[in-house]
Amino acid sequence: MKNQNTNMKTISYALKTKPVITSIVSDNDLEPVLRTASNIVFLLTGNIFTLKGITERVQDAGKLMFVHLDLMEGLGKDAESVRYLAEVINVDGIVTTRSNLIQFAQKCGLISIQRLFVFDSVSLDNSIRIIKSSKPDAIEVLPGIVVPRVMGKLRQEIDLPVIAGGLISDLDDLKNVLDHGAIGISTSSKELWKWQDDREKK
């Protein structure tokens, strides 16, 4: 079992120079993702029959593989599914909204990212309360464009890597959330994948 500090350092190091996390949202995304410069991949689609093959290909490309547990077909949203991902599929980590699975995932040796939806001050306060209880290795805030508005409050309350996800549609959005303290963004935008790839070539 890796400790939380080790997991946080792994995420931070992976995103330090390559802050764009490539998200696979359809079967057609896999091949383009494998050719990108990203260090981390989020799998947001798939089922128990395709998981192993996709995971192996992503990891063979030198990338960390995170599975969004809540979106996988054929997998329950329970501890045994987390153990299956850790011991059979051998993913590097999970993304989930489910607080009860965060610490179990860590016990299984997985990096755990908790996805949070922040729409107003009430949902922000609730999210902070949840995070303090579940103690994930990082958080993903959706929609990502709210990160500049909520980062001050988050930093006052928690000390975790923050990833912005959702509604980050162009380079200005990307730079804005990074300038306000997000360590990375998760996106299916091939335009933003290309920005990172082009930056790596310079």
C-alpha positions as a Markdown table, in Angstrom:
| # | Residue | x | y | z |
|---|---|---|---|---|
| 1 | Met | 0.0 | 0.0 | 0.0 |
| 2 | Lys | 1.4 | 3.4 | -1.0 |
| 3 | Asn | 0.8 | 6.2 | 1.4 |
| 4 | Gln | -1.0 | 9.4 | 0.5 |
| 5 | Asn | 2.1 | 11.5 | 0.3 |
| 6 | Thr | 3.6 | 9.1 | -2.3 |
| 7 | Asn | 0.5 | 9.1 | -4.4 |
| 8 | Met | 0.2 | 12.9 | -4.3 |
| 9 | Lys | 3.9 | 13.2 | -5.4 |
| 10 | Thr | 3.3 | 10.8 | -8.2 |
| 11 | Ile | 0.4 | 12.8 | -9.6 |
| 12 | Ser | 2.2 | 16.1 | -9.1 |
| 13 | Tyr | 5.3 | 14.9 | -10.8 |
| 14 | Ala | 3.4 | 13.5 | -13.8 |
| 15 | Leu | 1.5 | 16.7 | -14.3 |
| 16 | Lys | 4.3 | 19.2 | -13.6 |
| 17 | Thr | 5.5 | 19.4 | -17.2 |
| 18 | Lys | 2.5 | 17.8 | -18.9 |
| 19 | Pro | -0.6 | 19.2 | -17.3 |
| 20 | Val | -3.1 | 17.9 | -19.8 |
| 21 | Ile | -4.7 | 14.6 | -18.9 |
| 22 | Thr | -6.1 | 12.9 | -22.0 |
| 23 | Ser | -9.6 | 11.6 | -21.5 |
| 24 | Ile | -10.9 | 8.7 | -23.5 |
| 25 | Val | -14.7 | 9.2 | -24.0 |
| 26 | Ser | -15.2 | 6.9 | -27.1 |
| 27 | Asp | -13.5 | 3.9 | -28.7 |
| 28 | Asn | -12.1 | 6.1 | -31.4 |
| 29 | Asp | -10.0 | 8.1 | -28.8 |
| 30 | Leu | -7.6 | 5.3 | -27.8 |
| 31 | Glu | -5.2 | 5.4 | -30.8 |
| 32 | Pro | -4.9 | 9.2 | -30.7 |
| 33 | Val | -4.4 | 9.2 | -27.0 |
| 34 | Leu | -1.5 | 6.7 | -27.3 |
| 35 | Arg | 0.3 | 9.1 | -29.6 |
| 36 | Thr | 0.0 | 12.1 | -27.3 |
| 37 | Ala | 2.6 | 13.4 | -24.9 |
| 38 | Ser | 0.4 | 13.0 | -21.9 |
| 39 | Asn | 1.6 | 11.3 | -18.8 |
| 40 | Ile | -1.9 | 10.4 | -17.4 |
| 41 | Val | -5.0 | 9.0 | -19.1 |
| 42 | Phe | -8.5 | 9.0 | -17.8 |
| 43 | Leu | -10.8 | 6.2 | -19.2 |
| 44 | Leu | -14.4 | 7.4 | -19.1 |
| 45 | Thr | -15.9 | 4.7 | -21.2 |
| 46 | Gly | -15.6 | 0.9 | -21.6 |
| 47 | Asn | -16.6 | -2.4 | -20.0 |
| 48 | Ile | -15.2 | -5.4 | -18.2 |
| 49 | Phe | -14.3 | -7.0 | -21.5 |
| 50 | Thr | -12.3 | -4.1 | -22.9 |
| 51 | Leu | -10.6 | -2.8 | -19.8 |
| 52 | Lys | -7.7 | -5.1 | -19.6 |
| 53 | Gly | -6.6 | -4.5 | -23.2 |
| 54 | Ile | -7.0 | -0.8 | -23.0 |
| 55 | Thr | -5.1 | -0.6 | -19.8 |
| 56 | Glu | -2.2 | -2.6 | -21.1 |
| 57 | Arg | -1.9 | -0.5 | -24.2 |
| 58 | Val | -2.0 | 2.8 | -22.2 |
| 59 | Gln | 0.7 | 1.5 | -19.8 |
| 60 | Asp | 2.8 | 0.1 | -22.6 |
| 61 | Ala | 2.8 | 3.7 | -24.0 |
| 62 | Gly | 4.4 | 4.9 | -20.7 |
| 63 | Lys | 1.3 | 6.5 | -19.3 |
| 64 | Leu | -0.6 | 6.2 | -16.0 |
| 65 | Met | -4.0 | 4.6 | -16.4 |
| 66 | Phe | -6.9 | 5.9 | -14.3 |
| 67 | Val | -10.4 | 4.3 | -14.7 |
| 68 | His | -13.5 | 6.3 | -13.8 |
| 69 | Leu | -15.2 | 3.5 | -11.8 |
| 70 | Asp | -18.7 | 5.1 | -11.9 |
| 71 | Leu | -18.8 | 5.0 | -15.7 |
| 72 | Met | -17.6 | 1.4 | -16.4 |
| 73 | Glu | -20.2 | -1.0 | -17.7 |
| 74 | Gly | -20.3 | -4.4 | -16.0 |
| 75 | Leu | -18.5 | -3.2 | -12.9 |
| 76 | Gly | -20.3 | -2.6 | -9.6 |
| 77 | Lys | -19.7 | 0.5 | -7.6 |
| 78 | Asp | -18.3 | -1.4 | -4.6 |
| 79 | Ala | -15.1 | -2.5 | -2.9 |
| 80 | Glu | -14.8 | -5.7 | -4.9 |
| 81 | Ser | -14.8 | -3.8 | -8.1 |
| 82 | Val | -12.0 | -1.7 | -6.8 |
| 83 | Arg | -10.1 | -4.8 | -5.8 |
| 84 | Tyr | -10.7 | -6.2 | -9.3 |
| 85 | Leu | -9.3 | -3.1 | -10.9 |
| 86 | Ala | -6.2 | -3.3 | -8.7 |
| 87 | Glu | -5.4 | -7.0 | -8.8 |
| 88 | Val | -6.8 | -8.2 | -12.2 |
| 89 | Ile | -6.7 | -5.2 | -14.5 |
| 90 | Asn | -3.7 | -3.5 | -12.7 |
| 91 | Val | -4.8 | 0.1 | -13.3 |
| 92 | Asp | -2.7 | 2.8 | -11.6 |
| 93 | Gly | -5.7 | 4.6 | -10.1 |
| 94 | Ile | -9.4 | 5.3 | -10.1 |
| 95 | Val | -11.6 | 8.4 | -10.5 |
| 96 | Thr | -14.9 | 8.3 | -8.6 |
| 97 | Thr | -17.5 | 10.4 | -6.9 |
| 98 | Arg | -18.0 | 7.8 | -4.2 |
| 99 | Ser | -16.3 | 8.7 | -0.9 |
| 100 | Asn | -16.7 | 5.2 | 0.5 |
| 101 | Leu | -14.3 | 3.8 | -2.1 |
| 102 | Ile | -11.5 | 6.3 | -1.9 |
| 103 | Gln | -9.6 | 4.9 | 1.1 |
| 104 | Phe | -10.3 | 1.3 | 0.1 |
| 105 | Ala | -8.7 | 2.1 | -3.3 |
| 106 | Gln | -5.6 | 3.4 | -1.5 |
| 107 | Lys | -5.4 | 0.3 | 0.6 |
| 108 | Cys | -5.4 | -1.7 | -2.7 |
| 109 | Gly | -2.4 | 0.4 | -3.8 |
| 110 | Leu | -4.3 | 2.6 | -6.2 |
| 111 | Ile | -4.1 | 6.3 | -6.5 |
| 112 | Ser | -7.5 | 7.8 | -5.8 |
| 113 | Ile | -9.0 | 10.9 | -7.4 |
| 114 | Gln | -12.3 | 12.1 | -6.1 |
| 115 | Arg | -14.5 | 13.9 | -8.6 |
| 116 | Leu | -16.5 | 16.8 | -7.2 |
| 117 | Phe | -19.3 | 18.8 | -8.8 |
| 118 | Val | -19.2 | 22.5 | -7.7 |
| 119 | Phe | -22.1 | 24.7 | -8.8 |
| 120 | Asp | -22.5 | 27.1 | -5.9 |
| 121 | Ser | -21.3 | 28.0 | -2.4 |
| 122 | Val | -23.3 | 25.2 | -0.8 |
| 123 | Ser | -21.9 | 22.5 | -3.1 |
| 124 | Leu | -18.4 | 23.9 | -2.5 |
| 125 | Asp | -18.8 | 23.7 | 1.3 |
| 126 | Asn | -20.2 | 20.2 | 1.0 |
| 127 | Ser | -17.3 | 19.1 | -1.3 |
| 128 | Ile | -14.8 | 20.4 | 1.2 |
| 129 | Arg | -16.5 | 18.5 | 4.0 |
| 130 | Ile | -16.5 | 15.3 | 1.9 |
| 131 | Ile | -12.8 | 15.7 | 1.0 |
| 132 | Lys | -11.8 | 16.1 | 4.6 |
| 133 | Ser | -13.5 | 12.9 | 5.5 |
| 134 | Ser | -12.5 | 10.7 | 2.5 |
| 135 | Lys | -8.9 | 11.9 | 2.1 |
| 136 | Pro | -8.3 | 11.3 | -1.6 |
| 137 | Asp | -4.9 | 11.7 | -3.2 |
| 138 | Ala | -6.2 | 14.4 | -5.5 |
| 139 | Ile | -9.5 | 16.0 | -6.5 |
| 140 | Glu | -11.1 | 16.7 | -9.8 |
| 141 | Val | -13.4 | 19.7 | -9.8 |
| 142 | Leu | -16.2 | 19.9 | -12.4 |
| 143 | Pro | -16.9 | 22.1 | -14.2 |
| 144 | Gly | -13.3 | 23.0 | -14.5 |
| 145 | Ile | -14.0 | 26.6 | -15.4 |
| 146 | Val | -15.1 | 27.3 | -11.8 |
| 147 | Val | -11.6 | 26.5 | -10.5 |
| 148 | Pro | -10.4 | 30.2 | -10.6 |
| 149 | Arg | -13.4 | 31.2 | -8.5 |
| 150 | Val | -13.1 | 28.4 | -5.9 |
| 151 | Met | -9.4 | 27.8 | -5.6 |
| 152 | Gly | -8.9 | 30.4 | -2.8 |
| 153 | Lys | -11.5 | 28.6 | -0.6 |
| 154 | Leu | -10.1 | 25.2 | -1.4 |
| 155 | Arg | -6.6 | 26.2 | -0.6 |
| 156 | Gln | -7.7 | 27.6 | 2.8 |
| 157 | Glu | -9.3 | 24.2 | 3.7 |
| 158 | Ile | -7.3 | 21.5 | 2.0 |
| 159 | Asp | -3.8 | 20.7 | 0.7 |
| 160 | Leu | -4.4 | 18.4 | -2.2 |
| 161 | Pro | -3.6 | 18.5 | -6.0 |
| 162 | Val | -6.5 | 20.0 | -7.9 |
| 163 | Ile | -7.4 | 18.9 | -11.4 |
| 164 | Ala | -9.9 | 20.9 | -13.5 |
| 165 | Gly | -12.3 | 18.9 | -15.7 |
| 166 | Gly | -15.2 | 19.9 | -17.9 |
| 167 | Leu | -16.1 | 22.9 | -20.0 |
| 168 | Ile | -12.4 | 23.8 | -20.6 |
| 169 | Ser | -12.9 | 24.4 | -24.3 |
| 170 | Asp | -9.8 | 26.4 | -25.4 |
| 171 | Leu | -6.3 | 27.5 | -24.6 |
| 172 | Asp | -7.4 | 30.6 | -22.7 |
| 173 | Asp | -9.5 | 28.4 | -20.3 |
| 174 | Leu | -6.6 | 26.0 | -19.8 |
| 175 | Lys | -4.1 | 28.7 | -19.0 |
| 176 | Asn | -6.6 | 30.4 | -16.7 |
| 177 | Val | -7.2 | 27.4 | -14.5 |
| 178 | Leu | -3.5 | 26.6 | -14.4 |
| 179 | Asp | -2.6 | 30.2 | -13.5 |
| 180 | His | -5.0 | 29.9 | -10.6 |
| 181 | Gly | -3.4 | 26.8 | -9.1 |
| 182 | Ala | -4.9 | 23.8 | -10.8 |
| 183 | Ile | -2.1 | 21.2 | -11.3 |
| 184 | Gly | -3.7 | 19.9 | -14.4 |
| 185 | Ile | -6.8 | 19.6 | -16.6 |
| 186 | Ser | -8.6 | 16.5 | -17.9 |
| 187 | Thr | -10.1 | 16.9 | -21.3 |
| 188 | Ser | -11.2 | 15.1 | -24.4 |
| 189 | Ser | -10.4 | 18.1 | -26.6 |
| 190 | Lys | -7.9 | 17.1 | -29.2 |
| 191 | Glu | -7.0 | 20.8 | -29.7 |
| 192 | Leu | -5.7 | 20.9 | -26.1 |
| 193 | Trp | -4.0 | 17.6 | -26.5 |
| 194 | Lys | -2.2 | 19.1 | -29.5 |
| 195 | Trp | -1.1 | 22.2 | -27.5 |
| 196 | Gln | 0.7 | 19.9 | -25.1 |
| 197 | Asp | 2.2 | 17.8 | -27.8 |
| 198 | Asp | 3.5 | 20.9 | -29.7 |
| 199 | Arg | 4.9 | 22.3 | -26.4 |
| 200 | Glu | 6.9 | 19.1 | -25.9 |
| 201 | Lys | 8.4 | 19.4 | -29.3 |
| 202 | Lys | 9.9 | 22.8 | -28.7 |
